[in-house]
Amino acid sequence: AATVFAGCKTEPDPGKDHNWALLPFEKADNVNPVLLPDTNSTFLCPVRNTIVQWEEKDVFNPAAVVRNDTVFLLFRAEDSIGKFAGTSRIGLAWSTDGLHFKKHPVPVLYPDNDAEKIYEWEGGCEDPRIVEDENGTYYMTYTAYDGDKARLMVASSKDLYHWTKHGLALTAATGGPITQWWSKSGSIVSTYVNGTPVAKKIDNRYWMYWGGTDI
């Protein structure tokens, strides 16, 4: 099973300038892994209309944000049923020391009988990235997978527990139907305000790096 670990150590190359890097990292062996799959966690899936063990197989690919001196992790979790051997949902965990985490009992973002089901079922909602705006609203970019293509999506929240889906992040492009492109891993350009990344406008626009195979 995939799990979430807290940190690893990297050795800087003495011949290169690493002033930009957050180094070094050291494994916190006394607390790792910080999250593990849990067969006891259950959730009423609104699409299947049945109880599923939503994090029984994997917990991985987290995004972290600090809110009110608490570290929150949004993480990808998978069950082990369905034609892709697991549907992905996004869970939430929190910690006051960054090492010992407690999980919210049910996922906070997941495939539902909504307008995004065509993109999210039954592969699921994957790989969250998160940023705050200047007004305190959180924006999550996540990957919807329908079994054929991964598509980058956007959701927003005021409290990290309750999310509103806004659909596809990429809807128009010069030279092709971008809704049919493979897209994921959206990272919105930010600046740090009191240690927290906040989305920053450049030339009156927000900017985002994203990828599939290339950035």
N, C-alpha and C positions, 0 to 999 in steps of 0.2 A: 504494500500500500504506500502511496505517496504521503509524505508528512511535511510539516512546516518546521524549520529549524531557525534558531536565533543566531545568525552571524557566522562568518568564517573569516579566517585570517589570510590576507594576501600580502606578499612581500613586494615593496616597490622596487622598480629597477633603478639602481643608483645613477644610471646614465640618462635618465629622463626626468623631466619636470613633472611632479605629481601634486602640485599645489592645489589642483582642482579636485583631487580625489579624497574621499572619506576613508583614510587609511590610518593604521592597520585595523583589520577586524580579527577578533579571536573567538573561537567557538566557546560558547558557554556550556560546557559539557555537563554541568550539574543540573541543568534544566532542560536540555534538549532530549527529544523534540518538544517544542512548545505546544503543538497541536497534533493530535492523532485522530484517525478515523474512529467512529463510535457506532457500533451496531445497535446501541440502545436509543439513539436519537431518531425519532419518528416525526413524520409530517404528512398531513393530508394533501396529497398532490391534487390540485384542482383539475388537471387535464385527465389523469387516469381515474380520478374519483376514488382513490384507494390510499391506504396508509403505506408510505414507503420509508425505508431506512435511508434517509437522504444523504448521510455522510458515512455510510458503511464501508466504502471502498477506498476513497481518497480524500485528503484535505491538502490543498497546495495552492501555489500561485497567489500569495496574498498581496494586498496593498495596505499601507499603513498611513494613519493620520492621527494627529494629536488634537484632542478636544477637551477643554477644561482639565488639563493636566493628566488626562488618561489617553493611553495609546489604544487606538482601535484598529483591528485588522479586519478587512473584508477579504474573505478567502473563497476559493472555488472548492466545492465538495461534490462528490459523485456517489450515487447509488450504484447498484450492479445489475439493474434490470433493463429491459428494452433492447432494441435491435442494435444499439451501439455499445452494449455491455455497460451502460451507465449514462444517466442523464445528469448534467451539471446544474448546480444551483449555487447561489452566493450566500455564504453565511457571515456572521459577525461575531467577533471575540474582542475582549478588552482586557487591559492590564494597567496597573498603576506604577509598575516598575519596568515594563518593557520585556519582561522575561516570563512571568507567570500569568497565563491568560485563562479567562473564563468565557465559555461560549454561550451565545444566545441559543435557546433550545430549538428554534426553527429558522429556516433560511429567510433572508430579508429581500432577496430578489430571485425570481424563479419563473419558468414558463407557466403561463396562465391562459385561460380562455379569453384572450384579449387581442388587440390589433397586431401585436408583435408575435403571436403564436406561429405565424407562417414562417418566421425567421428563426424561432427559438426551439421548435419542437421537431424531433425529440432529443436532439443533441444537447440543448440546454443553454444556460447563461454561464459564461466562462470569463476568467482572467480579468478581474476588475483593476482599474486604475482610478485614482481619486484626486480631486483638487477642490479647493474652496474658492469662492469668489469674494469680492470685496464686501459683499453684504452678508456673508456668513452662510450662504447656500452651498451645499456640497454637490459636485457633479462627478458622476461615475461614468467612465467609458468602459464598456464591457463588450465581450464577443458573443454574438448569437450564432449558434450552429444548428443548421437544419438537416445535417447529414450529407449535404452537398457542398455548401460554402460557409465560410466564416464571414460574418458581417459585423462591422463596428457599430455599436449602439450607444445611446446616451440616456442616463437617468439622473434625477436630482432628488435631494433630500435636505431637510432642515435639521434632522436629528440623527441620521445614519441608520435608523431603524425602519422608517417608512419612506419608500421610494416611489417616485412618479416616473414612468417610462416616457421618453420623448421620441422613440423610434430611431431610425437610421441616422448615423452621424454624417454619412456621405451620401448625398442624393443627386448631385449634379457635377459634371466635369466636362471639360473640353475634350472631344474626341472619342466618347464612348459612354455606354450605359453603366455608370459606376455602381449601381445597385447589384450588378452581376459580377463585380470584382470581389476577390478574396481580400478582406481587410480586417485588421485586428490591432491590438496593442496601441491604443491612442494615448499619447502623452501630451497634455496641454502645457504650453510654455508658462512658467510661473516665476514669481520672485518670492523670497522668504520674508515673512513679516512675523517678528517675534518667534522665529523658529518654525513657522508653519508655511508651507507652500501655498501661495495665493495666485490664482490666474491673473496674468498681467496683459493688458492690451499694448500692442505695438502698432503704431500708425492707426490707432483707433479700431484695431481688430484683435480678436483672440486667435492664437496660432496653435496648431497641433501637429506633432510628429506621429506618424502611424506607419504600420508595416504589414506585410504579409510574408513575402520573401525578402523584398528590398524595403528600405525606408524611403 
